[in-house]
Amino acid sequence: QVQLQESGPGLVKPSQTLSLTCTVSGGFITTSGYYWSWIRQPPGKGLEWMGAIAYEGSNYYNPFLKSRTSISRDTSKNQFSLQLSSVTPEDTAVYYCARSRTVPHYTDSVANYNLWGQGTQVTVSS
C-alpha cells in the first residue's frame, strides 16, 4: 500500500522559509496519473490547498499563496517538498501531503484526495 509521511522542523522563525518533505513509500511519485499536493489547516480554520506537483513534474499553486510557495521533487528519493518563504505566525498550521488522481485546485473537496499523510504541526514563532 502507498503511504505518505511528512517531515521537517516543527518550529520556524518569522521571515524564514518553511521547508517540509513528503516521503512516499509503496508507490512512485512518477507513476502516471497521480498528483501530489500540500494542504494545510491553521488552528480553528478549514483545510487550505497550497499546491502540487504532478507525476510528470508540472506545478500547480493556490493563487493566494503562489508568490511564496515552491513545490519540488526528488524522484531518486521518491520525495516531494514544500517551501514557503517569508513566513509569519499566520502560517502556523498542521501541514499535510496528499495524493489525488485529478488535477488539484484550491476549490477541490477533501474527497478528491484519496491518500493522506498523518500531518505535521508547524509553528511560526520567534
N, C-alpha and C positions, 0 to 999 in steps of 0.2 A: 504494500500500500504506500501511496505517496504521503509524505509528511513534510511540514514546513516548520522551521524553527527560527525565531528572531533572536538576534544577539547584538550587543553593543552596550555602551555606557548608559547607566540609568540616570546620570546627572550631567547636565550640560550648562555651562555658564552663559548668561545673556551675551549676545553678539557673536557667539561662536557658532560652529557648524555641528549640527546633529547628524551623526552617522550611524546607520544600522545596517545589518546584514541579515538576509534570509537565506538559510541553507535548506536546500531541497534534497530529500532522500527518497529512494524508491521510485524515482522517475527523473526525467531530464527536462530542464527548462527550455531546451531546444526542440522538444517534441512538437510537431506540427499541430496548430490549432489552440494552443494554450497561451493565456495572458497572465502575467504575474504582477500583482498590484500591491501597493502600500496604502493602508487605510488606518485612520486614527480616530480615537474617541477622547476628546477632552472631558474632564470631570463635569458631570451634570449635563452633558450635551450628547448629541447623536453621533453616529458614525460619519466620518468625512473621508471620502476617497481622495487620495493625494495624486496618484499617478501610477503608471505601469510600464512595463517593458514586455513586448511580445516575443513569441518564440523565435522570430526572425530578427529581433533586435530593435524594432520600432518603438519609439516612446510615445506615451500619452500622458497628459498632465491636466490636473484641475486648473482651470484658468485663474482661479483666485490664489493659487499657490505657485504657479509655474515659474514665476520670476525668482523664486528662492529654492526651487526643487530640482533635483537631478537624480535620475534613476539609471543605474548601470548594471552590468552583469559580468560575471567571470564564468564562462562556460566550462573551463577546466576544473573549477571547484564546484560547479553546479550551484552557484550562488547569485543572488541579485541584491543590490544595495540601494539604500536611500541616503541622500544627503540633503539636508535642509539648512540653508545658510541664514545668518543674521537672526538667530532665534531670540524670542522674548518669552516671558512667563506664559503668554497666551498659547505657546506651543506645547506646554505641558499636557501630556495625554498618554493613553495606552496606545501603542503602535502595533499594528498587525500586518503581516504579509498574508496574501490570499491569492487563490487561483480561480480563473474563470475560463470558459470556453467561448466567450463572446468578447468583442472589443469593449474594453472598460470605458465608462463615462461617469461623471460625477453625479448624474441623476439615477444611476443604477440602484436597484434594490439589493438588499443583503442576499436575497435568494439567487442572484446572478453568480455569486461566488460559492463554488461547491467544495472548497477546501480552504481551511484557515490555519494559521499558526496559533499558538496559545496567547500571543500578545506579550509585549514588554512595556513596562512603565518607564517613561522618560520624564524627568522633572527638569525644568529650566529654572535655575536659581543661582544666585551668587553666594 
